[in-house]
Amino acid sequence: MNQPDEDTPRLGYVEPLEHESISHYLGRLRRFKANSLPSAYSLGQLVKREGALARWEKLYFNPFPSGEDLRTVGALIRVAPAKLAEMLPAKGTTHQPRPIKLCGACYAETPCHQISWQVKSMKEVIGCDRHQLRLLSTCPQCKKPFPIPALWVEGKCKNCSLAFAKMARFQRAL
């Protein structure tokens, strides 16, 4: 993949959040007022990787992003390739793109989806190591599954409007 050329527009900078997943970050980046990109595809067009960025937003990493992918995208959005790599599942781990999972207690501390919630070990990831709570895979109030993190605009359930940060009270202890 080639580096963005002089004709490629520079996007407004959005600071990545600690532990943020690439899906959540790309959604925030697209919606940033200086950018206003309608889709991951439109963002991908800027670096000639239309389908790749759309897959990343959906937490599908086949093929896994290469160092060149991260350098090219990073040059456009002004985020170091190493920081982008932190937003992906660690190489050698298996992740589960569906269902989307959430720890309401973590979200209350840092309002973003964390890639670690999607990592799969020998058994399915069931809990948050930090808070010792079971992860949620549906809204505890309306039981609807969570959309992909790129679509988390207001930090609440799209169906019933329950705030993600308030969902911690519904989580059971591990």
N, C-alpha and C positions, 0 to 999 in steps of 0.2 A: 504494500500500500504506500502511496506517495504522501509526502508532507503537504499540508495545505499551501497553496501558492498565494501570490500577492493579491489575486482576484477574489480569494476566499474571504468572506467577511469574518471579522473577529467577533466573538460572542461576548456578551456581558459576563463578568466573572461571578460565579456562585461558589462560596466556600463550602467544601465538603464537611459534613458533620462526622464526629467520631463514631466509628462502627457502622456508618451508613452503607446500605446496599447500593449497588450500581443502578438498580431499577429506580429506587427512590430518588437518588441523586439526579439521574437523567430527567425524571419528571419535573423536579424542581428547576433544573437548568432550562428546560424548554419553556416553562411558564414564567420565568423571570422576565420582568417588563421589558428589559433591553433586548430580549431575544424573541419572545413570542413565536416560537416554532410550533406548528400544529401537531406534529407527530415525531416519533423517533425516526421514521423514514426520512422526514425532511431534514432532521439533524444529520442523519447518515449520508444524505446526498452531499452535504458540504465536504465530507471526507471520502466520498465515493465508496461508502460502506453501508448503503441503505438497509439491507436486510440484517446486517450484523447488529446495529444499534437497536433495531426493533426487537431482535431476539434477546439482547441483553436486558431491555426493559421488562421482558416477560420472564426473566431469570432462566433463559435457555442458553446454554454455553456450549453448543456443539456446532462448529468447532470452538474449542476454548480460545479466548482472545490471546493472540500472540503478542510478544513484546513490541513488534512493529505496529500492531493495531493500537496498543496502549500509547505508544509514542505519537502516532498520528492524531488520534483523538485528543490526547493530552495537549498537543501543540495548539489545537483549535480552541480548546476550552480553558487553557492555561492551568491545567492540573498535572502535577508530576505523574509520570507513568507508574511509579511505585505506589502513589496514593490511590490511583485507579485500581491497581492490583489488589490493594487492601479491601476494596469494595466487592471483590469477587470471592467465590469460595476458594479456599486454599487448594493449590494443585495437589492431587492425590486424595482429596476428600470427595465424598459423594454428597451431592445436595439434592434436595427434593423441591422442585419448583412449584408443586401444588400439593396440598392446599397451602395458601399463603398463611404464615403464622405470625403471631404478635404476642409480645409481653407488654401489657398495659403499664406495668411499673417502670420498665425501661423507657417506654414511650413518654411517660410523664417527665422523666429526667432529661431525655434527649429526643425530641419529636421526629423520629425517623424510623424506617424499617431497617433492621439489622440483618446482614447476610447470614450471620451465625444462627438465626432462627430457622433457616432453611437447610442447614447442614444435617446430613443423615449419617448416623453411625451404624453399628451392628443392629441396633434397634432404632426405630424412628425417634427423632428428637422430640422429647415430650416436655422438656422444662428449661427454664431460665436458670443458668448456673449462678448468676448474680443475686437473684431474688428468691431462688428456691421455690418458684411457682411454675405450674404447668402452663405451657404455651396455649394460646387460643387459636383455633383455626376457623372459627365462625364468631360472629357477633353474639355475645352472651344474651343479649336482649331479644333480637329478632331471628337469630340463628342463620342469617345469611352469610355465605363465605366472603372473606375479604377479597377485594379486587387486587390486581397487581399493584405493588407499591408506587409505581410511576403515576398512578391515578389518585393517590392519597393527597388530595388538595387541601382539605380543611381539617384533617386529623380526626375524622369521625366517620361512623358508619354511614354509607350513602343511603341506606334504606331507612333507618330509624333515628339517625343523628346522634347516637350515643358516642361521646368523645372517647377516643382510644385511651387517653390518659385515665379515664374513669373506669375502664374495663378491668383494672387490676383487682378491684374489690370482688370480681366474679371469678378470679383465678384461684384454683385450689393449690394447696401446698404440695410439694413433691413428696 
